[in-house]
Amino acid sequence: MVLEQHILKSVLSKQAVCPNCNEKGSIIISVFRKHAHIFWIPMFPIGKRGISQCQNCKNVLSTKEMPNSI
């Protein structure tokens, strides 16, 4: 069995400010779903994961690291 992530949705946040470079409107928020695969066939979802990435400084934050404003 193999675990793989598939992107569910990505959104550009126009109001969020990057905590690293203070650039407004440059953060992309993405949600991924983990699936268990058997012979390259996705069988069932395992869980979800979210990240944010600033398009200006390329700083990546996990869900736990994101400030409430994001």
C-alpha positions, 0 to 999 in steps of 0.5 A: 500500500502506498500513500499519496497526496492529491490537491483538493483546492488552491486559493489566492488570499487577497487579504492575508499578509505574509508573516515573513515578508509582510507582502499583502495578497501574495499567499496561496492556500492549498488543501491536500487529501491523502489517499491509500493506493493499491496498485496505483488505484486510490482506494480510500482517503486517509486525511487532509492537510493544508499549507500556505505559500507566499508567492513573494518570498516562497515561505511555506507554512503548515496549518499549525504554523499559520497565524489566525489572519491567514 
